[in-house]
Amino acid sequence: MQRFKLRLLPLALVSLHSLTEMSTAQAQDTVQRSEDVYSLAPVVVSGSKRGETLDKLNGATSVVDRLTLDDAQVDSTMELDRVFPELYMSHSATFLFPIITLRGVTSAQDFYNPALTVYMDGVPQLPIFAAQSLLGVEQVELLKGPQGTLYGKSAQGGVLNVVTHKPNDIPQFAARAGVSSRDGYQLQAEGSGPLIKDLLYGSISLLGNDANGDVRSDVIGSDKLGGIRSRAGNVKLRLTPTGSSWELGLSAGRDCAKGDQEVYTLFDDYKSRKAYVLPNLPEAYRDFYQKRCANSFAVNGQHDFDLWRLSVIASSQRVRTTRYWPLDAYFPQFSEHWKQNTQEVRLSTRADQEEASSRAWDAVFGLYRQEVDMSRGYQFDMVLPNLYRVMDSSSSNRTESLAVYGDMTWHLTRKADITTGLRLTRDEVRTRFQGDMMGSAFEGRASANQPTWLGHLAAGYQFSPVGAATSMWLRATSHWATTWRHQV
């Protein structure tokens, strides 16, 4: 199927803020003045897990803010290659399986173990949900290269960390509408603000997006095959009493996408953009259909001490997918159900303390647990000349990961530092399958476990001081890994 992109034309963008509060926020967050010299506020990279600023981070990282995303009309993770030149994002035959490539490290041949892992506010997203809508985004961080000591084996190519807006005491509302070719459209609305003054804050985001395709079929009676239709929503609650050293947060979201992308054309007639569907197929076996619905839930909390910040996050994600399409005289059907639960506890030095700049070291330590269950069903029917089930199979896979990690930076001088990190992970996987192919039954099962050591060493030297027009650093990074495998 030919790849295409629809460029949305923005029709309206409305933002309502309290003018007094907005001017205060701008003074605090955007521009700082000292002795008639203006400088931009530092960019904080939350993906470092200890709130390091971009100019101090020992690693290759790019950060884009919300204004940049809006200017590039980025509304989903699949469009982030518009703002990150070293990143390539694309669909395969269907949006269910994105192709991700970062600086030559690709997952084009392995859709279930992508080279780049997507995180949403520090929560890992299932690989089947790497392509998703972006709601209420503040900034997106691209951590390039292996991030194994902080994020594990699934981040050997890099990490894409999406940071969303935290509701606060500033009421905000934004709405956007757009249209595109072939009767496509987009509607998006976001609102946030205080629910209980000085105590509880909330936000809600909604999105609807239709991007129709250009493949036609007289048999099906459609000339817009190959498109995607998305509906997404997210709500957040944030409990943080004014003046307190702690806060709690809760978020819940749902993202559903439907499409008819897995369309086949004749090899010698693909320019006609005409879908190949046998005209004598029964009506029940003519449709091209893919659907993916994801439900995500996360709870987080943090408490600040004199030197340290304790952070806790727990998440649950459920994703269901369905696929079927006509393939000559056959009709394949797939279904998958994914379940993921994660928990992480970490202790990090506080980056927002005034004495942090004079501290000789900074560190983050953490414990991490991840549990993933996937069940899959596959049926392959011959429709013509008679209905006959060629194959009927099912499988289940379960993966459990436990990890402990630590990462420390020694500030040797005001210009030079060294960072070291270590992560120990134990992964255990179990799989089983069974089915029937043309009257012959088959089944099997297997299990394996694998401990992994991941190491990290980096050094940085600052040539020009922070706050200058250009702050230049020279950085060198090395990573290594050792694994042992036991298989049954």
PyMOL commands that set and color helices and strands:
alter all, ss='L'
color gray80, all
select helices_A, chain A and resi 19-29+46-48+66-71+77-82+127-129+148-151+153-155+267-272+283-285+354-358
alter helices_A, ss='H'
color red, helices_A
select strands_A, chain A and resi 9-17+31-34+37-40+44-45+52-53+61-65+87-91+98-102+105-106+116-120+123-124+137-144+158-164+172-180+184-196+200-211+215-217+222-225+228-239+246-259+289-304+308-324+330-349+361-382+388-411+416-437+440-462+473-483+486-487
alter strands_A, ss='S'
color yellow, strands_A
deselect
rebuild
show_as cartoon
